[in-house]
Amino acid sequence: MGKLEGKVAFITGAARGQGRSHAVRLAQEGADIIAVDLCAQIDSVPYALAIREDLDQTVREVEALDRRIVASVADVRDLAALERAVADGVAQLGRLDIVLANAGIAPFGRSDDIVRAFQDVIDVNLNGTWNTLRATTQVIVDQGEGGAVVLTSSTAGLKGVGGNSPGGQAYTAAKHGIVGLMRTFANTLAPHMIRVNTVHPTGVNTPMAMNQFMPQWLKEDPGITGAMGNLLPVQIVEASDISNAIAWLVSDEARYVTGVALPVDAGFAAR
């Protein structure tokens, strides 16, 4: 029996990358999944975002583990859409125990519309996390059996490493803001035995970091390169490394861990 048998997890940005990895990892531990993703492009983001076929692949991988999954297209910037996705998932799967606010964008580098680039990152990464909390936490409170929430921040939520671009500046601001949300919600939800933590990955081997625009950004802003080294001799970590940490955080093995900003960063933040 897995550590999460009988639990249901809601995951944003679940179509690929860390989100898909989290869905599969939690399913391996026995959880059923409510998965959402935008599955569309945002104009200010230079790399390709996930599409519906990616979300369908997440469904196949979870179902291959003999777990149930309810997947829908929803924009974290749209609270009503998230609420519908949560309600539909809970109606089909019966409950909600775990929330992973994972969706995010990282349009680093130059932008023709600096205001739009900044605003899109704040809207998706920070406001989207807040919307996810608003759409889910009351359901867990009303259920009355406790729960666990993990918000995906970044090493950029611990250090000022966004560089000199509007997207990078907004990314760092949003990821710091997510820590503030975590600490606030950890306090307000603690009486209900709902734990709230953040994870802070270094660079992860996903399309957000591994695309043709990342080297271009580093070339445009060479000062950033020296600030982005890990302490351990690895250049990048795998999505599964973050998923393993989250699987522990949301399990009963971490039942008294709340209000914690957990780096999974190969020592990045210690430099």
KAKA-V349250 format. One record per residue. N is the residue number from 0. PSI is psi in whole degrees, 0 to 359 (none if undefined). OMEGA is omega in whole degrees, 0 to 359 (none if undefined). Layout:
BEGIN
n->N psi->PSI omega->OMEGA
n->N psi->PSI omega->OMEGA
END
This chain:
BEGIN
n->0 psi->135 omega->180
n->1 psi->168 omega->182
n->2 psi->342 omega->186
n->3 psi->24 omega->181
n->4 psi->132 omega->179
n->5 psi->359 omega->180
n->6 psi->157 omega->175
n->7 psi->132 omega->183
n->8 psi->135 omega->174
n->9 psi->126 omega->186
n->10 psi->126 omega->175
n->11 psi->155 omega->183
n->12 psi->39 omega->191
n->13 psi->1 omega->187
n->14 psi->331 omega->182
n->15 psi->186 omega->174
n->16 psi->220 omega->181
n->17 psi->322 omega->182
n->18 psi->314 omega->177
n->19 psi->317 omega->179
n->20 psi->317 omega->179
n->21 psi->317 omega->180
n->22 psi->315 omega->181
n->23 psi->318 omega->182
n->24 psi->316 omega->179
n->25 psi->326 omega->176
n->26 psi->323 omega->176
n->27 psi->331 omega->179
n->28 psi->6 omega->173
n->29 psi->0 omega->182
n->30 psi->148 omega->165
n->31 psi->159 omega->193
n->32 psi->136 omega->164
n->33 psi->115 omega->188
n->34 psi->135 omega->175
n->35 psi->153 omega->175
n->36 psi->154 omega->178
n->37 psi->318 omega->180
n->38 psi->44 omega->179
n->39 psi->164 omega->181
n->40 psi->147 omega->170
n->41 psi->127 omega->192
n->42 psi->326 omega->184
n->43 psi->352 omega->182
n->44 psi->120 omega->186
n->45 psi->335 omega->180
n->46 psi->159 omega->183
n->47 psi->130 omega->175
n->48 psi->175 omega->184
n->49 psi->154 omega->176
n->50 psi->173 omega->185
n->51 psi->324 omega->179
n->52 psi->328 omega->176
n->53 psi->317 omega->179
n->54 psi->322 omega->177
n->55 psi->325 omega->178
n->56 psi->321 omega->175
n->57 psi->317 omega->178
n->58 psi->313 omega->181
n->59 psi->320 omega->183
n->60 psi->324 omega->177
n->61 psi->316 omega->180
n->62 psi->332 omega->177
n->63 psi->340 omega->177
n->64 psi->8 omega->179
n->65 psi->33 omega->174
n->66 psi->158 omega->179
n->67 psi->148 omega->177
n->68 psi->136 omega->174
n->69 psi->114 omega->185
n->70 psi->139 omega->178
n->71 psi->157 omega->175
n->72 psi->123 omega->179
n->73 psi->144 omega->181
n->74 psi->124 omega->181
n->75 psi->344 omega->176
n->76 psi->352 omega->185
n->77 psi->98 omega->183
n->78 psi->317 omega->182
n->79 psi->322 omega->179
n->80 psi->319 omega->177
n->81 psi->318 omega->180
n->82 psi->321 omega->177
n->83 psi->318 omega->180
n->84 psi->318 omega->178
n->85 psi->313 omega->182
n->86 psi->319 omega->179
n->87 psi->317 omega->179
n->88 psi->316 omega->180
n->89 psi->323 omega->178
n->90 psi->323 omega->182
n->91 psi->326 omega->186
n->92 psi->346 omega->168
n->93 psi->345 omega->184
n->94 psi->179 omega->174
n->95 psi->127 omega->184
n->96 psi->332 omega->189
n->97 psi->139 omega->176
n->98 psi->127 omega->174
n->99 psi->106 omega->177
n->100 psi->91 omega->190
n->101 psi->338 omega->187
n->102 psi->138 omega->178
n->103 psi->161 omega->176
n->104 psi->159 omega->181
n->105 psi->74 omega->180
n->106 psi->71 omega->179
n->107 psi->159 omega->177
n->108 psi->185 omega->183
n->109 psi->152 omega->180
n->110 psi->140 omega->177
n->111 psi->332 omega->180
n->112 psi->89 omega->187
n->113 psi->328 omega->179
n->114 psi->317 omega->180
n->115 psi->317 omega->180
n->116 psi->314 omega->179
n->117 psi->312 omega->185
n->118 psi->321 omega->180
n->119 psi->319 omega->179
n->120 psi->315 omega->178
n->121 psi->317 omega->183
n->122 psi->318 omega->182
n->123 psi->307 omega->191
n->124 psi->319 omega->183
n->125 psi->303 omega->180
n->126 psi->324 omega->178
n->127 psi->324 omega->176
n->128 psi->316 omega->177
n->129 psi->316 omega->178
n->130 psi->321 omega->178
n->131 psi->317 omega->177
n->132 psi->318 omega->181
n->133 psi->325 omega->184
n->134 psi->342 omega->190
n->135 psi->321 omega->194
n->136 psi->326 omega->180
n->137 psi->329 omega->176
n->138 psi->317 omega->180
n->139 psi->321 omega->176
n->140 psi->312 omega->183
n->141 psi->331 omega->178
n->142 psi->326 omega->171
n->143 psi->21 omega->182
n->144 psi->15 omega->180
n->145 psi->179 omega->181
n->146 psi->185 omega->182
n->147 psi->138 omega->180
n->148 psi->134 omega->173
n->149 psi->125 omega->178
n->150 psi->130 omega->180
n->151 psi->110 omega->172
n->152 psi->228 omega->186
n->153 psi->166 omega->167
n->154 psi->335 omega->175
n->155 psi->351 omega->172
n->156 psi->358 omega->179
n->157 psi->337 omega->183
n->158 psi->160 omega->181
n->159 psi->76 omega->188
n->160 psi->26 omega->184
n->161 psi->344 omega->180
n->162 psi->185 omega->186
n->163 psi->57 omega->175
n->164 psi->151 omega->182
n->165 psi->321 omega->178
n->166 psi->319 omega->179
n->167 psi->319 omega->178
n->168 psi->317 omega->179
n->169 psi->323 omega->179
n->170 psi->313 omega->179
n->171 psi->317 omega->179
n->172 psi->316 omega->181
n->173 psi->318 omega->182
n->174 psi->328 omega->170
n->175 psi->319 omega->180
n->176 psi->326 omega->178
n->177 psi->325 omega->176
n->178 psi->319 omega->177
n->179 psi->318 omega->176
n->180 psi->316 omega->180
n->181 psi->312 omega->184
n->182 psi->323 omega->178
n->183 psi->311 omega->182
n->184 psi->329 omega->176
n->185 psi->321 omega->179
n->186 psi->314 omega->186
n->187 psi->333 omega->183
n->188 psi->349 omega->182
n->189 psi->320 omega->179
n->190 psi->341 omega->180
n->191 psi->11 omega->182
n->192 psi->37 omega->174
n->193 psi->120 omega->183
n->194 psi->143 omega->182
n->195 psi->125 omega->180
n->196 psi->166 omega->172
n->197 psi->152 omega->168
n->198 psi->148 omega->186
n->199 psi->86 omega->180
n->200 psi->151 omega->162
n->201 psi->197 omega->177
n->202 psi->134 omega->184
n->203 psi->143 omega->182
n->204 psi->75 omega->178
n->205 psi->169 omega->180
n->206 psi->338 omega->178
n->207 psi->323 omega->182
n->208 psi->327 omega->185
n->209 psi->83 omega->178
n->210 psi->170 omega->186
n->211 psi->347 omega->183
n->212 psi->340 omega->181
n->213 psi->312 omega->177
n->214 psi->326 omega->178
n->215 psi->318 omega->179
n->216 psi->316 omega->180
n->217 psi->326 omega->178
n->218 psi->321 omega->179
n->219 psi->327 omega->186
n->220 psi->71 omega->187
n->221 psi->337 omega->179
n->222 psi->338 omega->182
n->223 psi->333 omega->186
n->224 psi->316 omega->181
n->225 psi->342 omega->180
n->226 psi->1 omega->189
n->227 psi->23 omega->180
n->228 psi->143 omega->174
n->229 psi->154 omega->178
n->230 psi->315 omega->174
n->231 psi->152 omega->186
n->232 psi->59 omega->173
n->233 psi->140 omega->181
n->234 psi->330 omega->187
n->235 psi->153 omega->177
n->236 psi->170 omega->180
n->237 psi->155 omega->177
n->238 psi->326 omega->180
n->239 psi->331 omega->177
n->240 psi->321 omega->178
n->241 psi->320 omega->180
n->242 psi->321 omega->179
n->243 psi->319 omega->178
n->244 psi->319 omega->180
n->245 psi->319 omega->179
n->246 psi->324 omega->176
n->247 psi->314 omega->184
n->248 psi->324 omega->184
n->249 psi->358 omega->181
n->250 psi->170 omega->177
n->251 psi->343 omega->176
n->252 psi->337 omega->178
n->253 psi->34 omega->190
n->254 psi->340 omega->178
n->255 psi->20 omega->178
n->256 psi->113 omega->177
n->257 psi->153 omega->181
n->258 psi->23 omega->186
n->259 psi->137 omega->172
n->260 psi->103 omega->188
n->261 psi->110 omega->175
n->262 psi->136 omega->168
n->263 psi->78 omega->202
n->264 psi->15 omega->180
n->265 psi->30 omega->177
n->266 psi->9 omega->182
n->267 psi->310 omega->187
n->268 psi->346 omega->181
n->269 psi->352 omega->181
n->270 psi->none omega->none
END
